[in-house]
Amino acid sequence: MKSMSGKQLCRVLEQHGWRLLRVHGSHHIYGKEGSVVRLSVPVRGNTPLKTGLLRHLLKSAGLGEHDLP
């Protein structure tokens, strides 16, 4: 799986209909209309997310590796 930073993941989520609800410290909380799922994306500069966390966030968002740029 390609590594990406929290900033990059936020851009991908926004392209797929997720919107930023609030920011709590370095965590950006995303939600989607009609969904009870909330995603907490750690944004720490351009530090890449760990593979397991990235995979979990994508699965929770209903996205796959093929949705990444």
PyMOL Python script that loads the backbone (N, CA, C, O; Angstrom):
from pymol import cmd

cmd.read_pdbstr("""\
ATOM      1  N   MET A   1       0.845  -1.183   0.000  1.00  0.00           N
ATOM      2  CA  MET A   1       0.000   0.000   0.000  1.00  0.00           C
ATOM      3  C   MET A   1       0.888   1.244   0.000  1.00  0.00           C
ATOM      4  O   MET A   1       1.888   1.312   0.716  1.00  0.00           O
ATOM      5  N   LYS A   2       0.509   2.208  -0.803  1.00  0.00           N
ATOM      6  CA  LYS A   2       1.248   3.463  -0.898  1.00  0.00           C
ATOM      7  C   LYS A   2       1.049   4.271   0.383  1.00  0.00           C
ATOM      8  O   LYS A   2      -0.076   4.404   0.864  1.00  0.00           O
ATOM      9  N   SER A   3       2.133   4.810   0.934  1.00  0.00           N
ATOM     10  CA  SER A   3       1.987   5.615   2.150  1.00  0.00           C
ATOM     11  C   SER A   3       1.546   7.025   1.776  1.00  0.00           C
ATOM     12  O   SER A   3       1.865   7.530   0.699  1.00  0.00           O
ATOM     13  N   MET A   4       0.806   7.649   2.689  1.00  0.00           N
ATOM     14  CA  MET A   4       0.372   9.021   2.461  1.00  0.00           C
ATOM     15  C   MET A   4       0.222   9.722   3.797  1.00  0.00           C
ATOM     16  O   MET A   4       0.048   9.085   4.835  1.00  0.00           O
ATOM     17  N   SER A   5       0.293  11.043   3.753  1.00  0.00           N
ATOM     18  CA  SER A   5       0.181  11.824   4.982  1.00  0.00           C
ATOM     19  C   SER A   5      -1.297  12.058   5.311  1.00  0.00           C
ATOM     20  O   SER A   5      -2.178  11.793   4.493  1.00  0.00           O
ATOM     21  N   GLY A   6      -1.545  12.551   6.501  1.00  0.00           N
ATOM     22  CA  GLY A   6      -2.903  12.873   6.911  1.00  0.00           C
ATOM     23  C   GLY A   6      -3.517  13.935   6.020  1.00  0.00           C
ATOM     24  O   GLY A   6      -4.706  13.877   5.706  1.00  0.00           O
ATOM     25  N   LYS A   7      -2.703  14.917   5.606  1.00  0.00           N
ATOM     26  CA  LYS A   7      -3.189  15.985   4.715  1.00  0.00           C
ATOM     27  C   LYS A   7      -3.687  15.402   3.396  1.00  0.00           C
ATOM     28  O   LYS A   7      -4.748  15.778   2.897  1.00  0.00           O
ATOM     29  N   GLN A   8      -2.904  14.477   2.838  1.00  0.00           N
ATOM     30  CA  GLN A   8      -3.277  13.862   1.565  1.00  0.00           C
ATOM     31  C   GLN A   8      -4.549  13.040   1.711  1.00  0.00           C
ATOM     32  O   GLN A   8      -5.408  13.059   0.828  1.00  0.00           O
ATOM     33  N   LEU A   9      -4.675  12.320   2.820  1.00  0.00           N
ATOM     34  CA  LEU A   9      -5.872  11.525   3.049  1.00  0.00           C
ATOM     35  C   LEU A   9      -7.097  12.425   3.187  1.00  0.00           C
ATOM     36  O   LEU A   9      -8.176  12.079   2.705  1.00  0.00           O
ATOM     37  N   CYS A  10      -6.941  13.566   3.834  1.00  0.00           N
ATOM     38  CA  CYS A  10      -8.054  14.515   3.968  1.00  0.00           C
ATOM     39  C   CYS A  10      -8.545  14.969   2.594  1.00  0.00           C
ATOM     40  O   CYS A  10      -9.749  15.073   2.362  1.00  0.00           O
ATOM     41  N   ARG A  11      -7.606  15.238   1.687  1.00  0.00           N
ATOM     42  CA  ARG A  11      -7.988  15.642   0.331  1.00  0.00           C
ATOM     43  C   ARG A  11      -8.778  14.540  -0.368  1.00  0.00           C
ATOM     44  O   ARG A  11      -9.782  14.817  -1.024  1.00  0.00           O
ATOM     45  N   VAL A  12      -8.332  13.301  -0.230  1.00  0.00           N
ATOM     46  CA  VAL A  12      -9.016  12.167  -0.857  1.00  0.00           C
ATOM     47  C   VAL A  12     -10.425  12.017  -0.282  1.00  0.00           C
ATOM     48  O   VAL A  12     -11.379  11.807  -1.031  1.00  0.00           O
ATOM     49  N   LEU A  13     -10.561  12.121   1.037  1.00  0.00           N
ATOM     50  CA  LEU A  13     -11.875  12.003   1.674  1.00  0.00           C
ATOM     51  C   LEU A  13     -12.822  13.090   1.169  1.00  0.00           C
ATOM     52  O   LEU A  13     -13.985  12.814   0.873  1.00  0.00           O
ATOM     53  N   GLU A  14     -12.327  14.322   1.072  1.00  0.00           N
ATOM     54  CA  GLU A  14     -13.170  15.423   0.608  1.00  0.00           C
ATOM     55  C   GLU A  14     -13.612  15.221  -0.836  1.00  0.00           C
ATOM     56  O   GLU A  14     -14.715  15.626  -1.203  1.00  0.00           O
ATOM     57  N   GLN A  15     -12.773  14.603  -1.657  1.00  0.00           N
ATOM     58  CA  GLN A  15     -13.139  14.318  -3.045  1.00  0.00           C
ATOM     59  C   GLN A  15     -14.237  13.262  -3.129  1.00  0.00           C
ATOM     60  O   GLN A  15     -14.943  13.185  -4.135  1.00  0.00           O
ATOM     61  N   HIS A  16     -14.388  12.450  -2.086  1.00  0.00           N
ATOM     62  CA  HIS A  16     -15.390  11.387  -2.073  1.00  0.00           C
ATOM     63  C   HIS A  16     -16.592  11.727  -1.199  1.00  0.00           C
ATOM     64  O   HIS A  16     -17.309  10.828  -0.760  1.00  0.00           O
ATOM     65  N   GLY A  17     -16.822  13.021  -0.941  1.00  0.00           N
ATOM     66  CA  GLY A  17     -18.045  13.446  -0.274  1.00  0.00           C
ATOM     67  C   GLY A  17     -17.963  13.608   1.227  1.00  0.00           C
ATOM     68  O   GLY A  17     -18.959  13.994   1.840  1.00  0.00           O
ATOM     69  N   TRP A  18     -16.832  13.334   1.852  1.00  0.00           N
ATOM     70  CA  TRP A  18     -16.684  13.529   3.294  1.00  0.00           C
ATOM     71  C   TRP A  18     -16.410  15.003   3.549  1.00  0.00           C
ATOM     72  O   TRP A  18     -15.753  15.665   2.746  1.00  0.00           O
ATOM     73  N   ARG A  19     -16.913  15.514   4.666  1.00  0.00           N
ATOM     74  CA  ARG A  19     -16.635  16.915   4.964  1.00  0.00           C
ATOM     75  C   ARG A  19     -16.123  17.068   6.387  1.00  0.00           C
ATOM     76  O   ARG A  19     -16.465  16.297   7.283  1.00  0.00           O
ATOM     77  N   LEU A  20     -15.294  18.082   6.562  1.00  0.00           N
ATOM     78  CA  LEU A  20     -14.667  18.344   7.850  1.00  0.00           C
ATOM     79  C   LEU A  20     -15.714  18.882   8.810  1.00  0.00           C
ATOM     80  O   LEU A  20     -16.340  19.907   8.538  1.00  0.00           O
ATOM     81  N   LEU A  21     -15.910  18.197   9.933  1.00  0.00           N
ATOM     82  CA  LEU A  21     -16.875  18.624  10.937  1.00  0.00           C
ATOM     83  C   LEU A  21     -16.227  19.509  11.992  1.00  0.00           C
ATOM     84  O   LEU A  21     -16.784  20.535  12.383  1.00  0.00           O
ATOM     85  N   ARG A  22     -15.047  19.105  12.447  1.00  0.00           N
ATOM     86  CA  ARG A  22     -14.344  19.889  13.464  1.00  0.00           C
ATOM     87  C   ARG A  22     -12.889  19.445  13.524  1.00  0.00           C
ATOM     88  O   ARG A  22     -12.503  18.425  12.953  1.00  0.00           O
ATOM     89  N   VAL A  23     -12.098  20.240  14.230  1.00  0.00           N
ATOM     90  CA  VAL A  23     -10.693  19.911  14.446  1.00  0.00           C
ATOM     91  C   VAL A  23     -10.470  19.898  15.947  1.00  0.00           C
ATOM     92  O   VAL A  23     -10.808  20.856  16.642  1.00  0.00           O
ATOM     93  N   HIS A  24      -9.902  18.815  16.443  1.00  0.00           N
ATOM     94  CA  HIS A  24      -9.607  18.693  17.873  1.00  0.00           C
ATOM     95  C   HIS A  24      -8.117  18.407  17.997  1.00  0.00           C
ATOM     96  O   HIS A  24      -7.686  17.265  17.836  1.00  0.00           O
ATOM     97  N   GLY A  25      -7.340  19.430  18.280  1.00  0.00           N
ATOM     98  CA  GLY A  25      -5.883  19.270  18.313  1.00  0.00           C
ATOM     99  C   GLY A  25      -5.363  19.011  16.917  1.00  0.00           C
ATOM    100  O   GLY A  25      -5.611  19.795  16.001  1.00  0.00           O
ATOM    101  N   SER A  26      -4.642  17.914  16.747  1.00  0.00           N
ATOM    102  CA  SER A  26      -4.113  17.581  15.423  1.00  0.00           C
ATOM    103  C   SER A  26      -5.008  16.593  14.689  1.00  0.00           C
ATOM    104  O   SER A  26      -4.637  16.098  13.626  1.00  0.00           O
ATOM    105  N   HIS A  27      -6.182  16.300  15.242  1.00  0.00           N
ATOM    106  CA  HIS A  27      -7.092  15.339  14.620  1.00  0.00           C
ATOM    107  C   HIS A  27      -8.237  16.055  13.917  1.00  0.00           C
ATOM    108  O   HIS A  27      -8.948  16.862  14.516  1.00  0.00           O
ATOM    109  N   HIS A  28      -8.397  15.748  12.651  1.00  0.00           N
ATOM    110  CA  HIS A  28      -9.493  16.305  11.857  1.00  0.00           C
ATOM    111  C   HIS A  28     -10.609  15.272  11.840  1.00  0.00           C
ATOM    112  O   HIS A  28     -10.390  14.120  11.464  1.00  0.00           O
ATOM    113  N   ILE A  29     -11.798  15.680  12.246  1.00  0.00           N
ATOM    114  CA  ILE A  29     -12.944  14.776  12.344  1.00  0.00           C
ATOM    115  C   ILE A  29     -13.820  14.976  11.108  1.00  0.00           C
ATOM    116  O   ILE A  29     -14.293  16.081  10.844  1.00  0.00           O
ATOM    117  N   TYR A  30     -14.029  13.895  10.354  1.00  0.00           N
ATOM    118  CA  TYR A  30     -14.810  13.935   9.121  1.00  0.00           C
ATOM    119  C   TYR A  30     -16.109  13.158   9.279  1.00  0.00           C
ATOM    120  O   TYR A  30     -16.164  12.151   9.985  1.00  0.00           O
ATOM    121  N   GLY A  31     -17.147  13.637   8.614  1.00  0.00           N
ATOM    122  CA  GLY A  31     -18.427  12.956   8.579  1.00  0.00           C
ATOM    123  C   GLY A  31     -18.997  13.028   7.180  1.00  0.00           C
ATOM    124  O   GLY A  31     -18.531  13.796   6.340  1.00  0.00           O
ATOM    125  N   LYS A  32     -20.013  12.216   6.943  1.00  0.00           N
ATOM    126  CA  LYS A  32     -20.648  12.180   5.625  1.00  0.00           C
ATOM    127  C   LYS A  32     -22.158  12.179   5.819  1.00  0.00           C
ATOM    128  O   LYS A  32     -22.670  11.530   6.732  1.00  0.00           O
ATOM    129  N   GLU A  33     -22.855  12.890   4.980  1.00  0.00           N
ATOM    130  CA  GLU A  33     -24.317  12.965   5.041  1.00  0.00           C
ATOM    131  C   GLU A  33     -24.917  11.574   4.934  1.00  0.00           C
ATOM    132  O   GLU A  33     -24.580  10.820   4.021  1.00  0.00           O
ATOM    133  N   GLY A  34     -25.796  11.230   5.851  1.00  0.00           N
ATOM    134  CA  GLY A  34     -26.471   9.941   5.829  1.00  0.00           C
ATOM    135  C   GLY A  34     -25.663   8.794   6.412  1.00  0.00           C
ATOM    136  O   GLY A  34     -26.063   7.635   6.303  1.00  0.00           O
ATOM    137  N   SER A  35     -24.544   9.100   7.023  1.00  0.00           N
ATOM    138  CA  SER A  35     -23.704   8.063   7.600  1.00  0.00           C
ATOM    139  C   SER A  35     -23.437   8.379   9.065  1.00  0.00           C
ATOM    140  O   SER A  35     -23.248   9.539   9.431  1.00  0.00           O
ATOM    141  N   VAL A  36     -23.423   7.343   9.905  1.00  0.00           N
ATOM    142  CA  VAL A  36     -23.138   7.547  11.324  1.00  0.00           C
ATOM    143  C   VAL A  36     -21.637   7.439  11.610  1.00  0.00           C
ATOM    144  O   VAL A  36     -21.202   7.666  12.739  1.00  0.00           O
ATOM    145  N   VAL A  37     -20.856   7.095  10.601  1.00  0.00           N
ATOM    146  CA  VAL A  37     -19.419   6.917  10.762  1.00  0.00           C
ATOM    147  C   VAL A  37     -18.737   8.277  10.884  1.00  0.00           C
ATOM    148  O   VAL A  37     -19.047   9.204  10.136  1.00  0.00           O
ATOM    149  N   ARG A  38     -17.802   8.388  11.833  1.00  0.00           N
ATOM    150  CA  ARG A  38     -16.961   9.565  11.976  1.00  0.00           C
ATOM    151  C   ARG A  38     -15.521   9.098  11.855  1.00  0.00           C
ATOM    152  O   ARG A  38     -15.131   8.104  12.468  1.00  0.00           O
ATOM    153  N   LEU A  39     -14.741   9.805  11.076  1.00  0.00           N
ATOM    154  CA  LEU A  39     -13.342   9.452  10.871  1.00  0.00           C
ATOM    155  C   LEU A  39     -12.455  10.486  11.553  1.00  0.00           C
ATOM    156  O   LEU A  39     -12.639  11.688  11.364  1.00  0.00           O
ATOM    157  N   SER A  40     -11.515  10.030  12.329  1.00  0.00           N
ATOM    158  CA  SER A  40     -10.567  10.899  13.001  1.00  0.00           C
ATOM    159  C   SER A  40      -9.208  10.724  12.323  1.00  0.00           C
ATOM    160  O   SER A  40      -8.547   9.700  12.492  1.00  0.00           O
ATOM    161  N   VAL A  41      -8.802  11.735  11.555  1.00  0.00           N
ATOM    162  CA  VAL A  41      -7.560  11.652  10.782  1.00  0.00           C
ATOM    163  C   VAL A  41      -6.486  12.492  11.465  1.00  0.00           C
ATOM    164  O   VAL A  41      -6.650  13.706  11.586  1.00  0.00           O
ATOM    165  N   PRO A  42      -5.396  11.882  11.913  1.00  0.00           N
ATOM    166  CA  PRO A  42      -4.318  12.668  12.514  1.00  0.00           C
ATOM    167  C   PRO A  42      -3.536  13.408  11.428  1.00  0.00           C
ATOM    168  O   PRO A  42      -3.007  12.791  10.504  1.00  0.00           O
ATOM    169  N   VAL A  43      -3.469  14.727  11.547  1.00  0.00           N
ATOM    170  CA  VAL A  43      -2.744  15.543  10.580  1.00  0.00           C
ATOM    171  C   VAL A  43      -1.546  16.152  11.302  1.00  0.00           C
ATOM    172  O   VAL A  43      -1.685  17.093  12.083  1.00  0.00           O
ATOM    173  N   ARG A  44      -0.396  15.611  11.031  1.00  0.00           N
ATOM    174  CA  ARG A  44       0.832  16.081  11.679  1.00  0.00           C
ATOM    175  C   ARG A  44       1.842  16.432  10.592  1.00  0.00           C
ATOM    176  O   ARG A  44       2.794  15.689  10.350  1.00  0.00           O
ATOM    177  N   GLY A  45       1.624  17.573   9.938  1.00  0.00           N
ATOM    178  CA  GLY A  45       2.507  17.988   8.848  1.00  0.00           C
ATOM    179  C   GLY A  45       2.432  17.004   7.700  1.00  0.00           C
ATOM    180  O   GLY A  45       1.352  16.586   7.282  1.00  0.00           O
ATOM    181  N   ASN A  46       3.592  16.648   7.205  1.00  0.00           N
ATOM    182  CA  ASN A  46       3.641  15.682   6.096  1.00  0.00           C
ATOM    183  C   ASN A  46       4.120  14.316   6.565  1.00  0.00           C
ATOM    184  O   ASN A  46       4.633  13.528   5.771  1.00  0.00           O
ATOM    185  N   THR A  47       3.952  14.036   7.856  1.00  0.00           N
ATOM    186  CA  THR A  47       4.330  12.731   8.400  1.00  0.00           C
ATOM    187  C   THR A  47       3.392  11.666   7.849  1.00  0.00           C
ATOM    188  O   THR A  47       2.174  11.799   7.969  1.00  0.00           O
ATOM    189  N   PRO A  48       3.940  10.606   7.243  1.00  0.00           N
ATOM    190  CA  PRO A  48       3.063   9.572   6.682  1.00  0.00           C
ATOM    191  C   PRO A  48       2.320   8.804   7.773  1.00  0.00           C
ATOM    192  O   PRO A  48       2.850   8.572   8.859  1.00  0.00           O
ATOM    193  N   LEU A  49       1.081   8.414   7.462  1.00  0.00           N
ATOM    194  CA  LEU A  49       0.285   7.593   8.366  1.00  0.00           C
ATOM    195  C   LEU A  49       0.818   6.169   8.319  1.00  0.00           C
ATOM    196  O   LEU A  49       1.331   5.727   7.292  1.00  0.00           O
ATOM    197  N   LYS A  50       0.698   5.461   9.415  1.00  0.00           N
ATOM    198  CA  LYS A  50       1.112   4.063   9.424  1.00  0.00           C
ATOM    199  C   LYS A  50       0.136   3.255   8.572  1.00  0.00           C
ATOM    200  O   LYS A  50      -1.042   3.595   8.470  1.00  0.00           O
ATOM    201  N   THR A  51       0.630   2.205   7.974  1.00  0.00           N
ATOM    202  CA  THR A  51      -0.145   1.417   7.014  1.00  0.00           C
ATOM    203  C   THR A  51      -1.440   0.871   7.606  1.00  0.00           C
ATOM    204  O   THR A  51      -2.480   0.919   6.951  1.00  0.00           O
ATOM    205  N   GLY A  52      -1.398   0.356   8.824  1.00  0.00           N
ATOM    206  CA  GLY A  52      -2.595  -0.211   9.451  1.00  0.00           C
ATOM    207  C   GLY A  52      -3.662   0.835   9.682  1.00  0.00           C
ATOM    208  O   GLY A  52      -4.843   0.577   9.450  1.00  0.00           O
ATOM    209  N   LEU A  53      -3.262   2.022  10.140  1.00  0.00           N
ATOM    210  CA  LEU A  53      -4.212   3.112  10.366  1.00  0.00           C
ATOM    211  C   LEU A  53      -4.816   3.572   9.045  1.00  0.00           C
ATOM    212  O   LEU A  53      -6.026   3.782   8.957  1.00  0.00           O
ATOM    213  N   LEU A  54      -3.992   3.729   8.029  1.00  0.00           N
ATOM    214  CA  LEU A  54      -4.479   4.148   6.717  1.00  0.00           C
ATOM    215  C   LEU A  54      -5.486   3.140   6.168  1.00  0.00           C
ATOM    216  O   LEU A  54      -6.536   3.526   5.655  1.00  0.00           O
ATOM    217  N   ARG A  55      -5.171   1.859   6.274  1.00  0.00           N
ATOM    218  CA  ARG A  55      -6.067   0.805   5.791  1.00  0.00           C
ATOM    219  C   ARG A  55      -7.393   0.834   6.555  1.00  0.00           C
ATOM    220  O   ARG A  55      -8.456   0.677   5.955  1.00  0.00           O
ATOM    221  N   HIS A  56      -7.333   1.035   7.885  1.00  0.00           N
ATOM    222  CA  HIS A  56      -8.543   1.094   8.709  1.00  0.00           C
ATOM    223  C   HIS A  56      -9.410   2.302   8.333  1.00  0.00           C
ATOM    224  O   HIS A  56     -10.629   2.170   8.215  1.00  0.00           O
ATOM    225  N   LEU A  57      -8.801   3.466   8.145  1.00  0.00           N
ATOM    226  CA  LEU A  57      -9.563   4.665   7.798  1.00  0.00           C
ATOM    227  C   LEU A  57     -10.220   4.518   6.423  1.00  0.00           C
ATOM    228  O   LEU A  57     -11.371   4.911   6.235  1.00  0.00           O
ATOM    229  N   LEU A  58      -9.491   3.955   5.474  1.00  0.00           N
ATOM    230  CA  LEU A  58     -10.068   3.757   4.136  1.00  0.00           C
ATOM    231  C   LEU A  58     -11.238   2.780   4.187  1.00  0.00           C
ATOM    232  O   LEU A  58     -12.267   3.010   3.552  1.00  0.00           O
ATOM    233  N   LYS A  59     -11.086   1.694   4.939  1.00  0.00           N
ATOM    234  CA  LYS A  59     -12.161   0.703   5.050  1.00  0.00           C
ATOM    235  C   LYS A  59     -13.385   1.326   5.725  1.00  0.00           C
ATOM    236  O   LYS A  59     -14.514   1.095   5.290  1.00  0.00           O
ATOM    237  N   SER A  60     -13.174   2.101   6.765  1.00  0.00           N
ATOM    238  CA  SER A  60     -14.283   2.757   7.471  1.00  0.00           C
ATOM    239  C   SER A  60     -14.991   3.757   6.570  1.00  0.00           C
ATOM    240  O   SER A  60     -16.198   3.962   6.694  1.00  0.00           O
ATOM    241  N   ALA A  61     -14.241   4.383   5.659  1.00  0.00           N
ATOM    242  CA  ALA A  61     -14.812   5.371   4.746  1.00  0.00           C
ATOM    243  C   ALA A  61     -15.484   4.710   3.544  1.00  0.00           C
ATOM    244  O   ALA A  61     -16.138   5.387   2.751  1.00  0.00           O
ATOM    245  N   GLY A  62     -15.326   3.401   3.407  1.00  0.00           N
ATOM    246  CA  GLY A  62     -15.912   2.705   2.259  1.00  0.00           C
ATOM    247  C   GLY A  62     -15.077   2.871   1.001  1.00  0.00           C
ATOM    248  O   GLY A  62     -15.593   2.744  -0.109  1.00  0.00           O
ATOM    249  N   LEU A  63     -13.801   3.151   1.165  1.00  0.00           N
ATOM    250  CA  LEU A  63     -12.906   3.339   0.042  1.00  0.00           C
ATOM    251  C   LEU A  63     -11.905   2.200   0.004  1.00  0.00           C
ATOM    252  O   LEU A  63     -11.750   1.457   0.973  1.00  0.00           O
ATOM    253  N   GLY A  64     -11.237   2.074  -1.114  1.00  0.00           N
ATOM    254  CA  GLY A  64     -10.219   1.039  -1.254  1.00  0.00           C
ATOM    255  C   GLY A  64      -8.925   1.644  -1.781  1.00  0.00           C
ATOM    256  O   GLY A  64      -8.838   2.851  -2.006  1.00  0.00           O
ATOM    257  N   GLU A  65      -7.934   0.805  -1.973  1.00  0.00           N
ATOM    258  CA  GLU A  65      -6.650   1.259  -2.484  1.00  0.00           C
ATOM    259  C   GLU A  65      -6.788   1.858  -3.884  1.00  0.00           C
ATOM    260  O   GLU A  65      -6.026   2.748  -4.262  1.00  0.00           O
ATOM    261  N   HIS A  66      -7.754   1.370  -4.643  1.00  0.00           N
ATOM    262  CA  HIS A  66      -7.963   1.865  -6.010  1.00  0.00           C
ATOM    263  C   HIS A  66      -8.494   3.305  -6.023  1.00  0.00           C
ATOM    264  O   HIS A  66      -8.446   3.957  -7.066  1.00  0.00           O
ATOM    265  N   ASP A  67      -8.995   3.813  -4.898  1.00  0.00           N
ATOM    266  CA  ASP A  67      -9.505   5.189  -4.817  1.00  0.00           C
ATOM    267  C   ASP A  67      -8.410   6.209  -4.534  1.00  0.00           C
ATOM    268  O   ASP A  67      -8.649   7.415  -4.601  1.00  0.00           O
ATOM    269  N   LEU A  68      -7.217   5.730  -4.220  1.00  0.00           N
ATOM    270  CA  LEU A  68      -6.094   6.632  -3.918  1.00  0.00           C
ATOM    271  C   LEU A  68      -5.463   7.151  -5.214  1.00  0.00           C
ATOM    272  O   LEU A  68      -5.453   6.458  -6.230  1.00  0.00           O
ATOM    273  N   PRO A  69      -4.937   8.383  -5.163  1.00  0.00           N
ATOM    274  CA  PRO A  69      -4.282   8.928  -6.373  1.00  0.00           C
ATOM    275  C   PRO A  69      -2.973   8.242  -6.679  1.00  0.00           C
ATOM    276  O   PRO A  69      -2.310   8.586  -7.657  1.00  0.00           O
TER     277      PRO A  69
END
""", "prot")
cmd.dss("prot")
cmd.show_as("cartoon", "prot")
cmd.util.cbc("prot")
cmd.orient("prot")
